[in-house]
Structures are given as C-alpha cells and as structure tokens.
Amino acid sequence: RLPSLKEWTAASGTTDSVSGWGKASAPEKDRTASGLIGMSGNVREWTRDSGANPAAPLASAKPVAAGASFRDPAIGHKTRTWLDSRSVRADDLGFRVLFEKGE
C-alpha cells in the first residue's frame, strides 16, 4: 500500500539532505538511518493521504505527494505537493510501497 504522509515523513528521517540530483552526489549520501535510499529528491512520491494545503486553507482537500524531485532538488525531502487529483501523472512523480510486517 502507499504510506501515509506521517509514515513517509518518519521513514525519511530528520536530515534535510538533497539527492544525487543536487548536493549529495553518491547514493550513500541519500540513505536514511533506516536504510531507505532516494528519499531526498529523485521523484516526489504519492502518499495515501489527502489534505488541505496550509497555504490555501479554504481550498478543498487534495492528494499529497511528499519529497522533492529532480526538477527542483534543492527543496529537499521535507517538501509537500498538493496535487489536483489521483489521476495526475508526471515524470518526476512516483511511489514507494509499504509492506506490513508479516505480509
């Protein structure tokens, strides 16, 4: 399944590193403490959550993508993007799946 925004944020760690598209040029520099690679900006990643963008609190809830991408790597993994719908497709938008323990 897709991770929630909270799960994605927890997995990405606490550092604000930038991927190989930006400051960090080697994969080992884009590895979280839990061993996940590429959380800092290769592609934005879908989450299962929808929510209101804090910059537009009166707008309706929209699907949320987490992280930066190769199009704008300098913004780092803490970035969030509110997308118009689940049908959005882009070359800098991907996904990461979460498997429950025991599945």
C-alpha positions, 0 to 999 in steps of 0.5 A, spaced: 500 500 500 502 507 499 504 510 506 501 515 509 504 522 509 506 521 517 509 514 515 513 517 509 515 523 513 518 518 519 521 513 514 525 519 511 528 521 517 530 528 520 536 530 515 534 535 510 539 532 505 538 533 497 539 527 492 544 525 487 540 530 483 543 536 487 548 536 493 549 529 495 552 526 489 553 518 491 547 514 493 550 513 500 549 520 501 541 519 500 540 513 505 536 514 511 538 511 518 533 506 516 536 504 510 531 507 505 535 510 499 532 516 494 528 519 499 531 526 498 529 528 491 529 523 485 521 523 484 516 526 489 512 520 491 504 519 492 502 518 499 495 515 501 493 521 504 489 527 502 489 534 505 488 541 505 494 545 503 496 550 509 497 555 504 490 555 501 486 553 507 479 554 504 481 550 498 478 543 498 482 537 500 487 534 495 492 528 494 499 529 497 505 527 494 511 528 499 519 529 497 522 533 492 524 531 485 529 532 480 526 538 477 527 542 483 532 538 488 534 543 492 527 543 496 529 537 499 525 531 502 521 535 507 517 538 501 509 537 500 505 537 493 498 538 493 496 535 487 489 536 483 487 529 483 489 521 483 489 521 476 495 526 475 501 523 472 508 526 471 515 524 470 518 526 476 512 523 480 512 516 483 511 511 489 514 507 494 510 501 497 509 499 504 509 492 506 506 490 513 510 486 517 508 479 516 505 480 509 
